[in-house]
Amino acid sequence: MKVTIRNHTNPDALIIDLDGDFDLYSSYKVKEDIEKLIEQGNHTILFNMEKVKYLDSTGIGVLIRVLLLLKPKNGIMRLFKVHEAPMKVLKLTMLTQMLGVYDTEETALASINKQ
């Protein structure tokens, strides 16, 4: 899994571009990277899932962990450009509402401005 971090200034957010399978083999590294970013004071995180074709329960666990770390800090997390297969997993687990899933980066960013 390749992780690329981009800064967005309005609103102030980090955009995390994920590239690869979000599974048992990649989840630990992603979790570590995101936890460090949150510890450094980044509390608005958007995940670009455009290049994630596979999501398993370990990847879901990381997403929920990030959400739980952000909640006490009044943080925000969004997912956008989720492919069909990972979206099926999110829908089956009924996590689309809780995780905040959007079609585009622009709509995900706009949702932050509405809060």
LOLOSE-879015 format. One line per 3 residues: number of its first residue (from 1); their letters; for each residue x, y, z of C-alpha. Coordinates in steps of 0.25 Angstrom, whole numbers. Layout:
NUM) a) X:Y:Z | ...
***
This chain:
1) mkv) 0:0:0 | 5:13:-4 | 1:25:5
4) tir) 2:39:0 | -1:51:8 | -6:65:3
7) nht) -10:77:10 | -22:85:7 | -23:99:12
10) npd) -38:103:11 | -43:96:19 | -30:92:26
13) ali) -30:77:24 | -20:65:21 | -24:57:9
16) idl) -18:43:9 | -17:36:-4 | -17:21:-3
19) dgd) -12:12:-14 | -13:-3:-13 | -21:-13:-5
22) fdl) -25:-9:9 | -24:-22:16 | -16:-29:27
25) yss) -3:-27:20 | -4:-12:19 | -13:-8:30
28) ykv) -3:-7:41 | 6:3:33 | -6:11:30
31) ked) -11:11:44 | 3:16:49 | 4:27:39
34) iek) -9:32:42 | -8:31:57 | 5:40:56
37) lie) -2:50:48 | -13:51:58 | -3:52:69
40) qgn) 3:64:62 | -10:72:62 | -16:68:49
43) hti) -31:66:52 | -38:67:38 | -34:55:30
46) lfn) -40:51:16 | -37:37:10 | -36:37:-5
49) mek) -40:22:-8 | -39:23:-23 | -28:13:-24
52) vky) -33:4:-13 | -39:-8:-20 | -39:-17:-8
55) lds) -44:-15:6 | -44:-25:17 | -48:-25:32
58) tgi) -34:-21:36 | -35:-8:27 | -49:-5:33
61) gvl) -43:-7:47 | -33:4:43 | -43:13:38
64) irv) -52:12:51 | -39:14:59 | -36:27:52
67) lll) -50:31:54 | -50:28:69 | -36:35:71
70) lkp) -42:48:64 | -56:48:71 | -50:53:85
73) kng) -43:64:77 | -55:68:70 | -48:63:57
76) imr) -54:60:44 | -52:48:35 | -57:46:21
79) lfk) -55:35:10 | -57:39:-5 | -56:32:-18
82) vhe) -59:18:-12 | -58:7:-23 | -70:-3:-24
85) apm) -64:-15:-17 | -59:-7:-4 | -73:1:-5
88) kvl) -80:-13:-4 | -72:-16:9 | -75:-3:15
91) klt) -90:-4:12 | -91:-19:17 | -85:-14:30
94) mlt) -94:-2:30 | -82:8:32 | -85:17:20
97) qml) -92:28:29 | -83:26:41 | -70:28:32
100) gvy) -75:39:23 | -74:34:9 | -74:44:-3
103) dte) -73:43:-18 | -63:53:-20 | -52:61:-13
106) eta) -59:74:-15 | -72:68:-8 | -64:63:3
109) las) -57:76:5 | -71:83:4 | -77:75:15
112) ink) -66:79:25 | -70:94:22 | -84:91:26
115) q) -80:86:40
***
